[in-house]
Amino acid sequence: MIFRKLPILIFMITSFNSTAQIDQEKTIYKFKVTNLEGDIFDFNSLKGKKIMIVNTASKCGLTPQYKKLQALYEKYIDKNFVIIGFPANNFLFQEPGSNEEIAIFCEKNYGVTFPMMSKISVRGKNMHPIYQFLTQESKNGVISSSVSWNFQKYLISSDGKLAKVLSPRTQPNDPSVITWIEN
C-alpha cells in the first residue's frame, strides 16, 4: 500500500523543489558583482534586508541625491535596509571616471558609505545582468521597465524580489520610500 503512494510523494517533492528553484531565480540573491575596490559583493549576503538599487553618476543634475541617499542609508542601516549604488556612464557621459575616481568623488563630496559597485552599463547591448534582471519581467517575475536616466531606483523587498521601480526624480527621502522601508 505504501509503495503505491510513493510515486505521488516523489512527484510532489520534485514539484516543490522545482518551484523553490524557480522562485530563487526570480530574486536578487543569485547575483555577485564587483565593488569599487575590486572585491566580490554577494547579494545573497543581504537576505532579509530591503534593498534600494540606484544607478549613479558624478556629473549629473541629480548627483546631489547622493546626500539624501547617504542620509537615508544612515537612518535605516540598523533596520535591515541597504542602498547599493551602480555608477553608469549611459546618459550623456555623466560618469566618465574610473572606479577609483568615483570612490574618491563619492567620499569627498558626499561622504558616501553605502556599498558602491564598479561602473557598469544599465542600458543597451552591454547591459549588466543585474540590470537585465531589474528591467525584464521574464527575469524578475514582476514588471518590465527601462532605465530612463541616472538615479533611477529599484526597491527590492526583504525576500529578494523586485517591489517597485521609482523615477530618477523621486527623491530618496520621498514619503513613498520611507513608508516602504518602514512597513
N, C-alpha and C positions, 0 to 999 in steps of 0.2 A: 504494500500500500504506500509506504513512504517513497519507494523508488518511482512510482507513477507521478508523484508530485515534484520530484527532483528537477526535471527539465523546466518546469514552470518557475521554480525557485531560481535556477541558474539564469533563465531569461530575465527575470526581474532584477537580479543583481547586476547583470550585464547592462541592462537598460539604465539602471540607476547610475552606474559608473560612467556610461556614455554621456548622460545628461550632466553629471558633475564636471566632466571634462569639457563639454561644450560651454558650460557656464564659466569655467575658468578661462577659456579662450576669449570670452567677452569682457574680461577685466583688464585693468591696467597692470595687474601684478605679473604678467608674463614678460614685461619689458625690463631690460637692463640697458642703461645708457652711460655715457661718459660725462663726468662733470668738468667744470672749467680747469680743474687741476690735473685732469687726465686719469682720474680714478673711476672705477666702475660704480655706478649707483644702481641698486636693485630695487625696483618698485615693490617687490614682494616684501621688503622691509617696512612698508607703510600700511600693511594690513590693519584694518580697524580705524584708520585715520581718514578724515575728509581732506581732499587734496584740491588745490587750485593750480592748474597748469596755465601758464601765460607765456606767450611769445613776446620777447622784449627787443628793444633797440635803443641805442645810446644817443642817436641824433634825430629823434622824432618829437613832434609837438606833444606827444603823450608820454614822453620819457619821465616827466615829473611824477607819474603814477608810481615810480619806484618808491618814493617817500611813503605813499599811502599803503603800498604793498608791504613795505617793511614794518610799518606801524601795525597793520593787521596781523602780520606774522608774529610780532612780539606780543600782541594782546592775546592771541589764541594758541600760541605754541604749546602751552600746557593743557590744552583742551582738545587734544587729538586732531589738530589741524596743521597742515603744512602747505607752503607755496613752493612750487617748482618753476623756475624760470628757464626758458629756452631762447637764448639770443638767436635772431634770424635776420638775414640781410635780404629778405624777399620784397621789401617795399621801398622803392626809391633809394636803394643802397644806404639805408639809415643805420645799419650795423656793420660798418666796414672793418672794425677792429679784429685783432686776433683774440683768442681765448684769454691770454694774459692781459691784454689791453682792456678787455671787457671787465675782467675781475678787478683790475685797478680802478677803472671808472666807477663801477658799482659801489665799491667800498669807499672810495674817496668822496664821491659826490652824494651818495645816498645811504651810506652805512649798511649796505645790504649784507645780511647774514643768512637769509634763506637760501636753500640749495639752488645753485645756478649750474646748468648743464652746458656742455660745449655747444658751440654755434652749429645750427642745423638749418635745413630748408623745411619750411612749413607749407610750401605750395609747389605745384608743378611736378615735372618728371623726376626730380630728385627729392621729393617729399620724404622725410624721415618716417620709418614705420610707425613710430608712436603717433605722429600726426595723421597717418593713414587711418590708424585706429580711431583717433578722436573725430575725424571728419567723415568716416564712411559707416553708414548704418550696418552694412554687411559684416563689418568687423567689430563694431561696438554694440550692436543689437538694440540701439535706441533711436538714433537720428543721424541723418547726413547733414553736413554743414560745410562751409568753406571759410577759410581764414581770410577775413576781409581787410585786416590791417594789423599793425603792431599792437600789442597789449590786448588781444582777444583772450578771453578767459574761458577755460573749461573746468567745470566743477565735477569732481569725482566723489561719489558717495563712499561711506566707510566700508562698503562691500566691494569696492574697486570698480564700480560701474559708472559710466557717464551719467550725470544727473542733469546738468544744464550747460548751455553754451551762452556766453554773455558777450555783448558787443564790446569792441575796444574802448568805446566812450563810456561804458559803465564803469564807474569808479570802484576801486577795491573796497571802499567803505560804504558802498551803496546799501540802503536798508535791506534790499532783497538778498544781498550777500551775507549780511550779518544774521538775518533770520535763518538762512540756510545753514550757516555754521552752527548757530546756537540750538537748532532743533534736530 
